[in-house]
Amino acid sequence: MRIIDLYDPKRVSQKPDNFKVLFESADFKQDGFSIKKVELRHYLERTDENLGPYSLITSYVETDKGSVEMIYDEGFRGDNSLDRTVKFLVSNLGISGLIIRSIITLNEQLKENT
């Protein structure tokens, strides 16, 4: 199962312009899910002459029961927006929040499908 939790899933239909793997494991478990990978993905949607690049940054969590990609941040964030977001997320224990939020989304979808 692959869940794209965005208002317009077409925004992530192409490969991301950049991504950073935050976590990769074969044996980490959370609430009955085996967490395989956590990434932040950067999609450059457009560039404004005055404001600069418009970035869509998504979180991607892959588990043994499916994957979830959802918006983490978006807007005119300037150059190196992905690197700054990764630093913020890692320094503020945000990875666990991404994992739990993704598991909640996957659990809801699994309940709807049964």
Secondary structure per residue as TSV (DSSP state, phi and psi in degrees):
chain	resnum	aa	ss	phi	psi
A	1	M	-	360.0	133.5
A	2	R	E	-124.3	120.6
A	3	I	E	-110.1	129.6
A	4	I	E	-114.6	107.3
A	5	D	E	-94.7	69.5
A	6	L	S	-135.2	151.2
A	7	Y	S	-59.9	-39.6
A	8	D	-	-125.7	94.0
A	9	P	G	-59.7	-18.5
A	10	K	G	-61.8	-22.4
A	11	R	G	-63.4	-21.9
A	12	V	G	-119.2	26.3
A	13	S	S	-76.8	-20.4
A	14	Q	S	-100.2	171.7
A	15	K	-	-66.3	144.7
A	16	P	-	-65.5	153.0
A	17	D	S	-70.3	-28.1
A	18	N	E	-160.0	160.4
A	19	F	E	-156.0	158.9
A	20	K	E	-133.1	127.0
A	21	V	E	-82.0	122.1
A	22	L	E	-95.8	-25.8
A	23	F	E	-159.1	136.8
A	24	E	E	-147.3	127.8
A	25	S	E	-156.8	159.0
A	26	A	E	-107.8	-10.5
A	27	D	E	-135.4	21.1
A	28	F	E	-91.2	126.0
A	29	K	E	-119.3	142.7
A	30	Q	E	-144.6	118.8
A	31	D	T	51.5	41.2
A	32	G	T	84.4	3.8
A	33	F	E	-110.9	138.7
A	34	S	E	-91.4	116.4
A	35	I	E	-86.4	117.5
A	36	K	E	-94.5	-40.1
A	37	K	E	-156.1	144.0
A	38	V	E	-130.1	127.1
A	39	E	E	-131.8	156.3
A	40	L	E	-109.6	133.9
A	41	R	E	-117.9	139.1
A	42	H	E	-114.9	124.2
A	43	Y	E	-117.1	120.3
A	44	L	E	-87.1	111.8
A	45	E	E	-89.6	-34.5
A	46	R	E	-170.1	169.4
A	47	T	E	-129.5	127.3
A	48	D	E	-96.3	139.5
A	49	E	T	-58.1	-36.4
A	50	N	T	-96.4	-38.4
A	51	L	T	-92.9	-16.9
A	52	G	E	89.4	-155.4
A	53	P	E	-74.5	140.4
A	54	Y	E	-99.9	117.3
A	55	S	E	-108.3	141.0
A	56	L	E	-112.6	118.5
A	57	I	E	-113.6	123.5
A	58	T	E	-115.5	156.0
A	59	S	E	-99.1	144.2
A	60	Y	E	-130.3	121.0
A	61	V	E	-122.8	123.3
A	62	E	E	-108.2	128.9
A	63	T	E	-126.7	177.9
A	64	D	T	-71.7	-14.4
A	65	K	T	-110.7	5.4
A	66	G	E	143.2	179.8
A	67	S	E	-130.3	155.7
A	68	V	E	-133.6	131.9
A	69	E	E	-122.6	125.2
A	70	M	E	-142.1	160.1
A	71	I	E	-64.3	132.4
A	72	Y	E	-105.3	-43.8
A	73	D	E	-159.2	155.1
A	74	E	E	-157.4	156.0
A	75	G	E	138.7	-173.6
A	76	F	E	-81.6	93.8
A	77	R	-	-107.6	3.5
A	78	G	-	78.7	-172.7
A	79	D	T	-73.7	155.0
A	80	N	T	60.2	29.0
A	81	S	H	-63.3	-35.3
A	82	L	H	-66.5	-45.7
A	83	D	H	-61.3	-42.3
A	84	R	H	-65.4	-38.1
A	85	T	H	-66.8	-41.8
A	86	V	H	-60.6	-46.2
A	87	K	H	-60.1	-44.0
A	88	F	H	-62.4	-47.3
A	89	L	H	-62.4	-46.9
A	90	V	H	-67.6	-38.7
A	91	S	H	-77.5	-10.8
A	92	N	T	-119.5	24.8
A	93	L	T	56.1	31.3
A	94	G	H	-76.0	-17.5
A	95	I	H	-63.7	-42.2
A	96	S	H	-62.9	-37.2
A	97	G	H	-63.7	-40.3
A	98	L	H	-62.1	-43.1
A	99	I	H	-63.5	-48.4
A	100	I	H	-64.8	-42.5
A	101	R	H	-61.3	-39.7
A	102	S	H	-68.4	-39.6
A	103	I	H	-64.1	-40.6
A	104	I	H	-59.9	-44.9
A	105	T	H	-62.7	-44.2
A	106	L	H	-64.0	-43.4
A	107	N	H	-59.8	-43.0
A	108	E	H	-60.9	-42.9
A	109	Q	H	-67.1	-41.1
A	110	L	H	-62.8	-39.4
A	111	K	H	-64.8	-39.9
A	112	E	H	-66.2	-31.3
A	113	N	H	-84.9	-5.4
A	114	T	-	-105.1	360.0
